[in-house]
Amino acid sequence: MSDWLVSIEGTDLGRRMALALALMAAFLHALFGALQKGRHDPWLSRAAIDASYGIIAAPLALFVVPWPEPHMWPIFAGAFVIHVGYKIAQAMTYQRGAYAVVYPVVRGTGPFFAVIGAGILFGEHFTSGQWLGVGILMAGIFGLAIYNLRTITVDRETMVPALIWAVVTGCFVALYTTYDAYGIRATADPFTFLAWFFFIDGIFMPVYTWRRWRSLPSSEFVPLLQRGVIGAFVAYFSFGAVMLATRLGKVGEAAVVRETSTVFAALIAWLVLGDRVGPRRLTLMALIALGAVIVKLTG
């Protein structure tokens, strides 16, 4: 599998595969966000997910994939620090704001800075048509956030700090997107990076939140662990897919396409949570999809 993925890098097949992986990551990332924002404390939800994917990844990292080259250890250290910052900012956001409002702000902030970062780090350059697509996508995402903010009735007293934290989280999204793309391109076997990333990344949140576990009712312990295992597999295919997409194709394009996760988040809220969509939200969702299409077609 690794040899085949490496062989299609930079080819038309590789670019098509990158698009498919980014779209899959978009859907699964919306599901991942909903899992963390569920009825449990978002800090504990994230800790349960991280512990699960760290434990599952351990034997793969230690005994299955090739061991990382020496130059990869500083890269893993950098990824660990960046993702710690991202997780703290994300938990602070979800703790204070309604998911329907803060999630679009997080996802809308990320692609703009990710495209700039990809230009600096990888020499990628967007055409004027692609920048138009980015603008349309971001307008749709922030428009959706504003619409949800006007209609939401919960967490309004903490919405301002929630929105500030959402922007901070979006900046971390852009940072880890470009940095992880650098990391997965720096090793010969992409699955070495993925296995060791999840193994190392699963350490911090369970340790950081161990005091909070004391306040968890015993009746909620098993459901939270179940959510953690489900979230672990969603994370593998969500984060793993977008990381592979950044190796096979352009980092900026993968970052933009992944942010159609906002559309999937709205669909999840409609189909699963019973939220009303309405013509305005449908229009904004169409703008998000249109922006992503323009980015791909004008590249």
Secondary structure as UniProt FT lines:
FT   HELIX           2..7
FT   TURN            8..10
FT   HELIX           12..36
FT   HELIX           42..59
FT   HELIX           60..64
FT   TURN            70..71
FT   HELIX           72..96
FT   HELIX           99..122
FT   HELIX           128..151
FT   HELIX           156..158
FT   HELIX           159..185
FT   HELIX           190..201
FT   HELIX           204..208
FT   TURN            209..211
FT   HELIX           212..215
FT   HELIX           218..248
FT   HELIX           251..258
FT   TURN            259..260
FT   HELIX           261..271
FT   TURN            272..273
FT   HELIX           278..297
//
